[in-house]
């Protein structure tokens, strides 16, 4: 199970859909709308599968396999940076 590391904050702009991820060491990541949706789902205690389901619901015209590949890439990058951890 993947979760956000302790102290990580996700801020999302409901108007634009863009988001910002802030790490405890003052790192800042700019998130596109799909990344903001997925990470908000995780920040609220959701699962990766739940985040994927939310992406599919919000972007029904994008193939689910494409969304999953993008989600896996995002989570892999964040895990390598220590922003997302495995439980």
Backbone bond lengths (Angstrom), bond angles and torsions (degrees), N, CA, C in turn:
res aa  C-N    CA-C-N  psi(-1)  N-CA   C-N-CA  omega(-1)  CA-C   N-CA-C  phi
1 X - - - 1.443 - - 1.529 108.69 -
2 X 1.308 116.90 133.60 1.457 121.90 177.83 1.526 110.39 -100.09
3 X 1.315 116.05 140.25 1.457 121.54 175.84 1.519 108.36 -138.88
4 X 1.315 115.43 162.33 1.454 119.17 174.36 1.516 108.68 -73.03
5 X 1.316 116.39 142.94 1.460 121.29 178.60 1.531 109.31 -63.16
6 X 1.306 115.84 155.26 1.459 121.86 179.50 1.526 110.35 -57.01
7 X 1.317 115.40 132.05 1.454 121.09 176.87 1.509 115.77 88.87
8 X 1.324 117.76 -6.14 1.462 120.35 178.35 1.522 108.68 -75.24
9 X 1.317 116.12 136.37 1.464 121.52 178.66 1.523 109.45 -119.94
10 X 1.332 114.80 142.15 1.459 121.41 175.13 1.520 107.25 -116.99
11 X 1.316 116.42 126.04 1.458 121.97 175.27 1.524 107.02 -117.74
12 X 1.327 117.27 132.33 1.459 120.70 -179.98 1.522 109.74 -126.01
13 X 1.320 115.43 138.83 1.455 121.74 177.27 1.523 107.89 -93.33
14 X 1.331 118.05 111.79 1.460 119.98 -177.10 1.526 113.68 -64.73
15 X 1.317 117.61 -21.25 1.457 120.61 -179.89 1.525 111.71 -76.66
16 X 1.318 116.77 -47.55 1.469 120.68 -176.60 1.518 112.96 -95.53
17 X 1.334 116.89 -23.32 1.452 120.94 -175.20 1.516 113.03 84.91
18 X 1.319 117.29 -9.73 1.465 120.94 179.23 1.515 109.99 -72.83
19 X 1.305 116.01 158.80 1.455 119.82 -179.28 1.511 111.88 -139.73
20 X 1.308 113.79 170.44 1.456 121.90 176.91 1.520 107.63 -134.11
21 X 1.318 115.69 133.99 1.457 121.82 175.08 1.516 106.21 -109.18
22 X 1.320 116.42 127.03 1.464 121.52 -179.39 1.520 108.59 -117.89
23 X 1.331 116.10 127.48 1.457 121.19 -179.49 1.525 109.67 -95.85
24 X 1.328 117.08 159.66 1.472 120.13 -179.44 1.529 114.03 -58.50
25 X 1.336 117.04 -25.75 1.466 120.25 179.96 1.532 112.07 -91.56
26 X 1.329 116.28 21.15 1.468 124.65 177.66 1.520 113.86 72.04
27 X 1.321 117.40 18.17 1.455 119.93 172.86 1.519 109.54 -73.55
28 X 1.321 116.36 146.59 1.455 121.31 -178.83 1.520 109.16 -131.06
29 X 1.330 115.52 130.27 1.458 122.24 176.81 1.524 107.09 -119.81
30 X 1.314 117.68 133.47 1.458 121.88 174.48 1.525 107.30 -90.36
31 X 1.330 115.99 131.21 1.460 121.40 -175.21 1.525 110.77 -111.59
32 X 1.326 116.27 135.15 1.459 118.76 171.73 1.535 107.91 -74.41
33 X 1.325 118.27 170.82 1.467 119.06 -175.71 1.531 115.01 -56.47
34 X 1.323 118.31 -40.71 1.470 118.58 -178.81 1.526 111.34 -68.80
35 X 1.325 117.60 -38.56 1.465 120.53 176.86 1.520 110.15 -65.09
36 X 1.330 117.26 -40.30 1.468 120.78 178.86 1.521 110.68 -62.16
37 X 1.325 117.57 -41.73 1.472 121.49 179.01 1.521 110.23 -64.14
38 X 1.330 117.03 -48.70 1.462 121.01 -176.80 1.528 111.44 -63.41
39 X 1.315 117.11 -45.06 1.463 119.47 -177.28 1.523 112.39 -74.30
40 X 1.304 117.19 -30.01 1.465 119.68 174.10 1.522 109.32 -64.15
41 X 1.328 116.81 -40.83 1.471 120.49 177.86 1.529 110.12 -60.60
42 X 1.326 117.96 -43.58 1.464 120.96 178.27 1.528 110.83 -66.28
43 X 1.332 116.69 -41.09 1.469 120.65 -178.98 1.521 111.43 -63.17
44 X 1.320 116.57 -26.91 1.465 121.21 179.35 1.527 111.88 -88.93
45 X 1.325 116.58 14.14 1.457 121.09 176.58 1.510 114.67 89.14
46 X 1.322 117.10 8.84 1.459 120.81 -179.56 1.516 112.09 -77.61
47 X 1.301 114.55 176.29 1.461 122.19 -179.95 1.526 109.88 -104.23
48 X 1.310 115.88 168.81 1.461 120.76 175.99 1.532 108.81 -62.63
49 X 1.322 117.46 -40.75 1.472 120.37 177.98 1.522 110.69 -61.96
50 X 1.321 116.61 -39.54 1.461 120.44 177.92 1.512 111.78 -66.01
51 X 1.331 116.74 -38.79 1.463 121.04 177.01 1.523 109.82 -63.78
52 X 1.314 116.25 -41.57 1.467 120.60 177.99 1.526 110.38 -62.82
53 X 1.305 117.65 -43.48 1.467 121.09 178.39 1.527 111.25 -60.54
54 X 1.330 116.48 -40.16 1.468 120.33 178.71 1.528 110.95 -66.13
55 X 1.313 117.72 -39.03 1.465 120.85 176.75 1.524 110.88 -63.03
56 X 1.317 116.69 -44.01 1.470 121.11 179.25 1.531 110.23 -63.29
57 X 1.329 116.61 -38.56 1.461 120.34 179.65 1.537 110.89 -66.22
58 X 1.323 116.50 -41.63 1.467 120.35 -176.41 1.524 113.84 -78.90
59 X 1.329 116.57 -28.96 1.460 120.67 -179.09 1.530 109.56 -125.82
60 X 1.334 117.07 69.54 1.465 120.67 -175.82 1.530 114.14 -66.14
61 X 1.321 118.03 -18.87 1.464 120.46 -179.49 1.528 113.11 -83.88
62 X 1.320 116.47 -9.19 1.463 120.61 178.42 1.526 107.73 -96.16
63 X 1.334 117.42 130.18 1.465 119.10 -179.77 1.544 111.19 -57.02
64 X 1.322 115.37 136.97 1.469 121.18 -178.67 1.525 111.09 -57.41
65 X 1.318 117.69 -35.14 1.465 120.28 179.64 1.532 110.63 -64.71
66 X 1.325 117.09 -36.91 1.475 121.05 178.17 1.522 110.43 -66.75
67 X 1.326 115.73 -43.93 1.460 120.32 178.67 1.525 110.39 -60.81
68 X 1.333 117.40 -41.11 1.463 121.23 -179.14 1.518 111.52 -66.76
69 X 1.333 116.92 -40.80 1.464 120.33 177.59 1.525 109.80 -61.11
70 X 1.330 116.53 -45.58 1.469 120.59 179.38 1.527 111.22 -63.87
71 X 1.328 116.86 -41.54 1.459 121.23 179.00 1.529 110.45 -63.56
72 X 1.312 117.34 -45.32 1.465 121.09 178.87 1.526 111.40 -61.30
73 X 1.341 116.99 -40.34 1.465 120.88 178.63 1.524 109.96 -63.87
74 X 1.327 117.13 -47.55 1.460 121.54 178.73 1.524 110.96 -57.55
75 X 1.320 116.36 -49.81 1.464 120.07 -177.50 1.521 111.68 -65.77
76 X 1.320 116.88 -35.12 1.464 120.48 176.85 1.523 111.67 -63.69
77 X 1.332 116.39 -43.51 1.465 120.57 178.31 1.531 110.82 -64.44
78 X 1.320 116.01 -42.59 1.463 119.76 -179.73 1.525 111.67 -69.81
79 X 1.328 116.47 -34.71 1.462 119.64 177.75 1.535 109.91 -67.56
80 X 1.319 117.07 -40.67 1.466 120.51 178.11 1.525 111.44 -63.03
81 X 1.333 116.06 -30.82 1.467 120.67 179.24 1.529 112.38 -86.15
82 X 1.340 116.79 -3.18 1.460 120.76 179.60 1.520 114.58 80.63
83 X 1.323 117.23 11.52 1.458 122.00 -179.33 1.522 111.02 -83.52
84 X 1.318 115.97 -29.89 1.462 122.61 177.06 1.519 107.00 -117.49
85 X 1.305 117.22 135.79 1.457 121.16 -178.54 1.527 110.74 -123.62
86 X 1.312 115.42 157.14 1.465 121.52 175.31 1.515 109.07 -93.55
87 X 1.316 115.57 141.35 1.472 120.49 174.85 1.485 109.44 -106.46
